[in-house]
Amino acid sequence: MASYSYKYEKSLPYKPGQKTSFKISRSKIELYTQCPRCFWLDARLKIKRPNGPPFQINKAIDELFKKEFDGYRIKKEAHPIMVENGIDAIPFSHEDLNKWRHNFTGVSTLHKTTNLHIYGAVDDVWIDKDDQLIVVDYKATSKNSEVSLDADWQISYKRQMEVYQWLLKQNGFKVSSRGYFVYTNARIDADGFFDKLEFKTKVIAYDGNTNWVEGTILNIKKCLEADMPEVGMAAMGGDCDYCSYSKERTAITLKHLKNNSK
């Protein structure tokens, strides 16, 4: 794999009718599916949702997984966990793999209809015996129960994989609809910490459907060109928590200012 470096440049807000392409990351597509209003504020005014603390342990696990699978990529051999799960594939070697993994470049394509530059950073890509690429995503957690993709909120994981599958297709690759989550779970039933964590890793197959991506990109373009959306609904039902908080805080602030002006 070729080495890859990238100089980060802060993107400008979207201007309605602009002729230059506008970058939309996989995470911004997810933001739009959760709340068009939050997406609009981010893209048009650069008002972002508050960020939580970074998941540094998860980031470390991602990096170590990449190193581990890269060792088998060099040897052009299947990783033992692939063999154990009956996955007839090997890690995919490509000169752009490091670029595909980089947060600010990723796998990318220019969506000509909307002039939107769509991109997303993959964790890994495997290739099967039929020369189809397999999207792989690493996940990490720590809980008593076995890891799964059964929770409602994990629809975001599934959409994430489907965007990566769509992006690779746009780059001319044959892509399997079946992807895999390499999902590791830190044990909390050990006798102590002793400067180490023990993990149990599970490979979860997921059959993606990319049909929704094209329509969503078209709707994102319409959203970018339009006025700010009304307070919308979250993807999983109910009000968007961020919009609800902002609305209530504004109402309380205005009421307080009105009362104090009397």
N, C-alpha and C positions, 0 to 999 in steps of 0.2 A: 504494500500500500504506500502511495506517495504521502509525504508529510503535507500538512495544510495549515496555513496561518490566516487570520482574518482580522482586519482593522474595523472595529465597531464604529459606525456612524449613526447618530441619533436621527430617526426618521422625522420628517415634518408632518404636521396635521394634513389630513385629506382636504382638498379644496374642490367643491362641486364643479364639475366640468373640466377638471385638469386633464391635460393631454399626456403627461408623464405617467408611467405605471406606478402603482401604489402597492407596497408590500403588505401582505396579509399572512400572518403565521398560522400554523395549525392551532395554537392556543387562542388566537383571536377568532378563529372560526368557532371554536368551542364557546368562547365568550358570547358570540352572537347567538348561538343556539340556546344559551342560558338566559340571556336578556339583551334584546336589540338596543335598549336604551343605554345600558352600560357600555355596550360595544360602540355606539355612536359617540358617547362622551369621550371614550378612549381615542377613537380614530379621528374625530373632528376637532376636539378641544384638548386632547392629551390629558384629560382628567381620568386617572386610572383608579381602579378599585384598590383599596388598601391591601398591601401585601402582608402575609403572615411571615413568620421566621423561616429561613431556608432549611430544608431537610438535608443537612450535611451528611448524616449517616447514610441516608438513601443515595445521595450523590456518590459517596465513597463506594457503596455496594455496586452501583452502576459501573463505575470505573473499573472495579476489580473483575466484574463479570466480563467486561469488554476485553480486558487483558487475558482472562482465562480462555474465552472463545477465540481470541486472536491467535493464541498458541496453536490451536487446532486448525485455524484458517491457514496458517503458514504451512502446516503439514498436509493440508487438504484432506483432513480426516474428520469423521464425525466425533463430536464431543460425547463422552460416555452417557450423559443425561439424554442425548438424542437417541442413542442406541437403546437405552433402558426403556424409553417411551415409544419405541418402534417407529421413529421418524427417519425415513430413508432420505437423508439430506446431509449436506456439509455446510459449514460457514462459507458465505459467498465472498470471493475476492474481487475487488474492483478498485481502480485507481482513484475513484472519487469517494470511497467509503468514509474517509475522515471528514471530508466536506459534508457528506450526508449526515454525519453525526454531530456536526457543529450547530449550536443553537441559532446562530444568526445567518446561516446559509441553508443547511439541510438539503433535502431533496426538493428541487424547485421546478416550477413551470410558469410560463406566462399564459394566463387565461385570456385568449385573444378577444373573446366577446366582450369582456369587461375591462380589459387592460389591467387586471389585478395580478400581481406577482405572488403566487401562492407557494409557501414553503413549509417544511416541517423536518425536525431533526429526529432521525430514527436511532434506536439503540443498537439494533443488529439486523442483518439480512442473511438468510440462509438460501440455499438453492437445492431443489430436489432433482430426482433422476430424470424428470421431464424438462429440465432447464427452466422451471418456473421459480421465481423468487418468492421467498417466504418472509413476511414481516415478523419480526420478533421484538417484543417489548419486555424490559426488565421491570419488575415491581418488587417492593420490599415492605414488610410490615412486622408487627409483633402483636400476636393475640393468642388466646387459648384455643380457639377453634381453628379448623383447617381452612386454608385460603381457598377462595372461590371467586366467581364473578357474578354472584347471585344478588348482591345488593343493588337497589335502584340507582344509587349515585354512581355505580360503576359503569353506567351507560357511557359516561365520559371516556372511560378506558377503551370501550368498544369503538366509539366514534374516532378516537385518536388513531387506532390501528387502521380503520377504514380510510382515513385521510392519507395515511402513509401509503396504503395500497393504491389509492387513486393517483397519488403523485408519481409513484413508480410506473404505473400504466401510462401516464402522460409523457414519461420519458422513454417510451417505446419498449419497455420490458414486459415479458410474460410474467404475470403475477398470480400466484395461487390465492384463491379466496380464503384458504385456511391459513391463519396466522397462529402464533403461539405467544403466550405470556409465560415468561420464566419468573415465577412468583415465589419469593423466599420469605420465610416466617421465622423471626428470632424467638427462640424458646424462652419462656419466662418461668418454667418449672424446674430450672436447674437449682443446685444447692447454693449457688452464689455467683458473683460476677467474675472475680479472679482475673480481671483484665481481658476477658474474652466473651464473646457471644457465640452461641451455637445456633445454627440455622437448619431448617428443613425446607428444601426447595422442591416445588411442584411445577410441572409443565402443564399448562391449561390450553387446550386447543380452542380456537374461536374462528367460526366461519363468517367472514365479513361480507357486507353488502355495501358497495360504494355508490349505489344509485342515487342517494340523497345528496351527494356532494355537489354535483353540477347545479342543481336547483338552489341549493343554499348559497353558492357563490353568486348566482344571479340576484338573489334576494339581498345579499350583503351589498352589492353594487347599488341597488335601489335605495337601501338604507343610507349609504354614504351620500347619495345625491339629495336625499330628502331632509325635511326638518326633523328636529329631535323627536323620537318616538315618545308616546305617552308611557307612563309607568306600566311595564308589561308583566308578563307571567314568566316565572322560571320554568325551565324545561321539564322539571319533575313535578310541576304543579305548585300552586300557591304563588304568592307575591315574591318578587325578587327581594331578598333580604336587604341588599345594599340600597335599592331604590326605596324600599319601605322605610329604612332608617333615615335616609336623606329627607324624605317627605315629612316624616314625623318631626324630625329635628327642626326643619325649616318652619313648620307650623308652630311649634312650641316657642321658637326664637321670636317669630313675628308677634305672637301673643304676648310674650314677655316684654318686648319693646313697646307694644301698644299700651300695656298696663302701666309701664313706667313713664310714659309720656303724658299721662293724665295729671 
